[in-house]
Amino acid sequence: MKTSTYTTIDLRKQMGEILDRTRIAGEPAAITRKGKTLAYLVPTEWFEQYQQLAEAASAAGDQDAA
């Protein structure tokens, strides 16, 4: 899926539309300022899956260290 790019000004002006595209259509968005990416806006499900994977990897690392 293609990541859309928005400036911080776009984000201020189109917050609702950008959030809807991310939430409803599942489109990730890169937020930029002066040509540099500051953050990514991703669907909730993506972030929750990331957190679960990170926690599982951390737990596996803790078990390996013991």
MDTraj code that builds the backbone (N, CA, C; nanometers):
import mdtraj as md
import numpy as np

residues = "MET LYS THR SER THR TYR THR THR ILE ASP LEU ARG LYS GLN MET GLY GLU ILE LEU ASP ARG THR ARG ILE ALA GLY GLU PRO ALA ALA ILE THR ARG LYS GLY LYS THR LEU ALA TYR LEU VAL PRO THR GLU TRP PHE GLU GLN TYR GLN GLN LEU ALA GLU ALA ALA SER ALA ALA GLY ASP GLN ASP ALA ALA".split()
xyz = np.array([
    [0.0847, -0.1186, 0.0000],
    [0.0000, 0.0000, 0.0000],
    [0.0888, 0.1244, 0.0000],
    [0.0518, 0.2192, -0.0791],
    [0.1287, 0.3437, -0.0921],
    [0.1071, 0.4337, 0.0302],
    [0.2161, 0.4881, 0.0794],
    [0.2094, 0.5823, 0.1904],
    [0.1927, 0.7232, 0.1340],
    [0.0871, 0.7906, 0.1763],
    [0.0662, 0.9298, 0.1359],
    [0.1543, 1.0188, 0.2216],
    [0.1972, 1.1310, 0.1665],
    [0.2825, 1.2243, 0.2392],
    [0.2098, 1.3573, 0.2548],
    [0.2126, 1.4101, 0.3766],
    [0.1490, 1.5381, 0.4074],
    [0.2468, 1.6235, 0.4870],
    [0.2442, 1.7526, 0.4618],
    [0.3238, 1.8449, 0.5430],
    [0.2473, 1.8731, 0.6721],
    [0.3158, 1.9334, 0.7670],
    [0.2477, 1.9682, 0.8918],
    [0.1354, 2.0691, 0.8659],
    [0.1521, 2.1525, 0.7668],
    [0.0463, 2.2486, 0.7309],
    [-0.0741, 2.1749, 0.6745],
    [-0.0487, 2.0755, 0.5856],
    [-0.1583, 1.9923, 0.5341],
    [-0.2329, 1.9266, 0.6496],
    [-0.1567, 1.8750, 0.7448],
    [-0.2173, 1.8063, 0.8585],
    [-0.3088, 1.8994, 0.9367],
    [-0.2632, 2.0214, 0.9598],
    [-0.3475, 2.1190, 1.0318],
    [-0.4751, 2.1502, 0.9549],
    [-0.4636, 2.1652, 0.8236],
    [-0.5783, 2.2041, 0.7424],
    [-0.6733, 2.0886, 0.7129],
    [-0.6198, 1.9652, 0.7056],
    [-0.6999, 1.8507, 0.6611],
    [-0.7014, 1.7365, 0.7624],
    [-0.6893, 1.7676, 0.8892],
    [-0.6774, 1.6644, 0.9927],
    [-0.7862, 1.5577, 0.9817],
    [-0.9108, 1.5984, 0.9730],
    [-1.0213, 1.5026, 0.9669],
    [-1.0116, 1.4105, 0.8471],
    [-0.9837, 1.4661, 0.7316],
    [-0.9736, 1.3862, 0.6089],
    [-0.8567, 1.2872, 0.6173],
    [-0.7423, 1.3337, 0.6663],
    [-0.6247, 1.2470, 0.6772],
    [-0.6510, 1.1344, 0.7769],
    [-0.7115, 1.1660, 0.8901],
    [-0.7447, 1.0627, 0.9886],
    [-0.8434, 0.9615, 0.9324],
    [-0.9428, 1.0092, 0.8578],
    [-1.0399, 0.9177, 0.7971],
    [-0.9733, 0.8260, 0.6958],
    [-0.8836, 0.8798, 0.6142],
    [-0.8135, 0.7961, 0.5163],
    [-0.7328, 0.6874, 0.5866],
    [-0.6724, 0.7236, 0.6978],
    [-0.5928, 0.6263, 0.7726],
    [-0.6835, 0.5245, 0.8414],
    [-0.7855, 0.5717, 0.9072],
    [-0.8735, 0.4834, 0.9850],
    [-0.9626, 0.3975, 0.8961],
    [-1.0307, 0.4578, 0.8009],
    [-1.1298, 0.3863, 0.7201],
    [-1.0648, 0.3108, 0.6043],
    [-0.9784, 0.3784, 0.5297],
    [-0.9183, 0.3169, 0.4114],
    [-0.7898, 0.2414, 0.4420],
    [-0.7372, 0.2581, 0.5641],
    [-0.6145, 0.1884, 0.6015],
    [-0.4906, 0.2427, 0.5346],
    [-0.4948, 0.3684, 0.4919],
    [-0.3806, 0.4311, 0.4247],
    [-0.2838, 0.4918, 0.5259],
    [-0.1594, 0.4466, 0.5281],
    [-0.0614, 0.5112, 0.6152],
    [-0.0263, 0.6496, 0.5617],
    [0.0173, 0.7376, 0.6496],
    [0.0538, 0.8735, 0.6090],
    [0.1860, 0.9132, 0.6736],
    [0.2735, 0.9725, 0.5948],
    [0.3982, 1.0284, 0.6458],
    [0.3752, 1.1776, 0.6667],
    [0.4136, 1.2271, 0.7823],
    [0.3994, 1.3695, 0.8133],
    [0.5384, 1.4311, 0.8060],
    [0.5508, 1.5353, 0.7236],
    [0.6820, 1.5956, 0.7014],
    [0.6846, 1.7431, 0.7385],
    [0.8055, 1.7901, 0.7690],
    [0.8302, 1.9331, 0.7896],
    [0.9648, 1.9629, 0.7247],
    [0.9668, 2.0623, 0.6399],
    [1.0879, 2.1024, 0.5682],
    [1.1516, 1.9838, 0.4956],
    [1.0659, 1.8967, 0.4396],
    [1.1133, 1.7845, 0.3599],
    [1.1602, 1.6633, 0.4382],
    [1.1554, 1.6700, 0.5713],
    [1.1986, 1.5564, 0.6533],
    [1.0784, 1.4929, 0.7220],
    [1.0750, 1.3611, 0.7210],
    [0.9649, 1.2903, 0.7847],
    [0.9771, 1.3010, 0.9362],
    [0.8688, 1.3467, 0.9994],
    [0.8640, 1.3606, 1.1455],
    [0.7966, 1.2411, 1.2111],
    [0.6931, 1.1892, 1.1443],
    [0.6138, 1.0813, 1.2047],
    [0.5341, 1.0107, 1.0963],
    [0.4873, 0.8930, 1.1330],
    [0.3960, 0.8188, 1.0465],
    [0.2648, 0.8013, 1.1201],
    [0.1573, 0.8160, 1.0478],
    [0.0238, 0.7926, 1.1006],
    [-0.0223, 0.6618, 1.0377],
    [-0.0507, 0.5625, 1.1213],
    [-0.0889, 0.4308, 1.0709],
    [-0.2203, 0.3870, 1.1345],
    [-0.2895, 0.2935, 1.0703],
    [-0.4130, 0.2424, 1.1301],
    [-0.3855, 0.1805, 1.2677],
    [-0.4814, 0.1894, 1.3557],
    [-0.4689, 0.1384, 1.4914],
    [-0.4262, -0.0075, 1.4937],
    [-0.4857, -0.0872, 1.4051],
    [-0.4550, -0.2304, 1.4023],
    [-0.3067, -0.2545, 1.3763],
    [-0.2469, -0.1740, 1.2886],
    [-0.1046, -0.1894, 1.2579],
    [-0.0202, -0.1661, 1.3828],
    [-0.0519, -0.0587, 1.4537],
    [0.0261, -0.0240, 1.5721],
    [0.0093, -0.1291, 1.6811],
    [-0.1146, -0.1768, 1.7001],
    [-0.1386, -0.2785, 1.8017],
    [-0.0630, -0.4071, 1.7693],
    [-0.0588, -0.4466, 1.6426],
    [0.0179, -0.5644, 1.6022],
    [0.1665, -0.5422, 1.6272],
    [0.2144, -0.4228, 1.5967],
    [0.3546, -0.3891, 1.6210],
    [0.3870, -0.4028, 1.7698],
    [0.3001, -0.3493, 1.8545],
    [0.3234, -0.3570, 1.9992],
    [0.3284, -0.5020, 2.0461],
    [0.2380, -0.5857, 1.9966],
    [0.2371, -0.7267, 2.0362],
    [0.3658, -0.7960, 1.9930],
    [0.4109, -0.7680, 1.8712],
    [0.5355, -0.8279, 1.8226],
    [0.6553, -0.7809, 1.9043],
    [0.6578, -0.6516, 1.9361],
    [0.7679, -0.5964, 2.0145],
    [0.7700, -0.6562, 2.1548],
    [0.6533, -0.6724, 2.2155],
    [0.6461, -0.7325, 2.3489],
    [0.6901, -0.8784, 2.3454],
    [0.6484, -0.9514, 2.2429],
    [0.6869, -1.0920, 2.2301],
    [0.8380, -1.1034, 2.2102],
    [0.8946, -1.0163, 2.1283],
    [1.0388, -1.0190, 2.1050],
    [1.1147, -0.9835, 2.2326],
    [1.0639, -0.8887, 2.3076],
    [1.1269, -0.8497, 2.4335],
    [1.1216, -0.9642, 2.5340],
    [1.0073, -1.0300, 2.5419],
    [0.9933, -1.1429, 2.6337],
    [1.0857, -1.2566, 2.5941],
    [1.0983, -1.2827, 2.4647],
    [1.1886, -1.3872, 2.4167],
    [1.3325, -1.3508, 2.4486],
    [1.3685, -1.2253, 2.4346],
    [1.5025, -1.1792, 2.4673],
    [1.5324, -1.1921, 2.6152],
    [1.4319, -1.1634, 2.6984],
    [1.4501, -1.1760, 2.8428],
    [1.4709, -1.3215, 2.8827],
    [1.4011, -1.4137, 2.8155],
    [1.4154, -1.5562, 2.8463],
    [1.5524, -1.6063, 2.8016],
    [1.6026, -1.5575, 2.6893],
    [1.7330, -1.5981, 2.6393],
    [1.8445, -1.5519, 2.7330],
    [1.8250, -1.4348, 2.7962],
    [1.9263, -1.3777, 2.8842],
    [1.9310, -1.4485, 3.0192],
    [1.8210, -1.5146, 3.0531],
    [1.8143, -1.5806, 3.1856],
    [1.8867, -1.7119, 3.1914],
])
top = md.Topology()
chain = top.add_chain()
for i, resn in enumerate(residues, 1):
    res = top.add_residue(resn, chain, resSeq=i)
    for name in ("N", "CA", "C"):
        top.add_atom(name, md.element.get_by_symbol(name[0]), res)
traj = md.Trajectory(xyz[None], top)
